[in-house]
Amino acid sequence: MKFNASVIILYSLLLVACNSTDDSATGENNQTSKTTSENSSPRVTLEPEGIEKGIIKIFLKGEDGSEESSITYMFYSKDKLTKEYKKTVNELIHSNLYTNFEGNRKNAKSTLDKRDFQQALDKFSKDYYDLLDETEGETFSPMPWNLSQTFTIDTTLQSIVQLTCSYADYTGGAHGNYGTTHYVVDRTTGKQLTISDIVSNVRELNKLVEKYFRMSYKVPRGQRLDEFGLFENNIEANNNFYFDAEKKSLNFDYNPYEIGPYSMGMATVSIDLSALNSILKITFE
């Protein structure tokens, strides 16, 4: 499939993606005259739950030199998919890869290996060079595209597993894009949890979100949020949340353009779990 520049740039705004470790496992050598892909003997590490982790890199060439793109990954090994929650986590990872790119699990698969991450980078590379070919050598940006994705699986808590998918990319234009998406998965049911699954009163939660946002960003009580810089005069809980076991908090991330302009960056609201005692439906240990 061929993409024009506007489609690709819009496409990158939807991209999401998660953190890993220093252990590296690189993909098959897929070098062309335009792309360099690192290839070395994989050093695969398996966590007690059967989590495989590593990193894959490629380099794309442009007028101003080469830029590295990479995916640092974690996923459940195919011979350890004994629980439904592990399959859910892998599907969510696959749904955030560039090759799938829809941010949902409709076309996602649960059985993964490092080739899936290599294929995602290969597609990113192909789309870049296809666009160069479409412009017939006319440079649309002196700097080549680049993409960095990290996938992190947090198994700290006994009742849930948390997946974080982070990305940063540049596909032309005035600046790149970045964002982080969090998923909370119930270990017993394998279900991806939403706000309505963890609190009994979303309206009360929204009040706390605004309260803690004002506290964190020092917004005076009487000042309108849209005067402060948000798109609207309110902020509500979203489903991009995670639990911090060490700080005992429920945290919400708002990506660029979600509640405010790009210049505002990513906003995070952290709420003490003690403030949620009356509406929290589940316990975390």
Secondary structure, 3 states (H helix, E strand, C coil): CCCCHHHHHHHHHHCCCCCCCCCCCCCCCCCCCCEEECCCCCCCEECCCCEEEEEEEEEEEECCEEEEEEEEEEEECHHHCCCHHHHHHHHHHHHCCCCCCCCCCCCCCCCCCHHHHHHHHHHHHHHHHHHHHHCCCCCCCCCCCEEEEEEEEECCCCCEEEEEEEEEEECCCCCCEEEEEEEEEECCCCCECCHHHHECCHHHHHHHHHHHHHHHHCCCCCCCHHHHCCCCCCCCCCCCEEEECCCCEEEEEECCCCCCCHHHCCEEEEEEHHHHCCCECCCCC
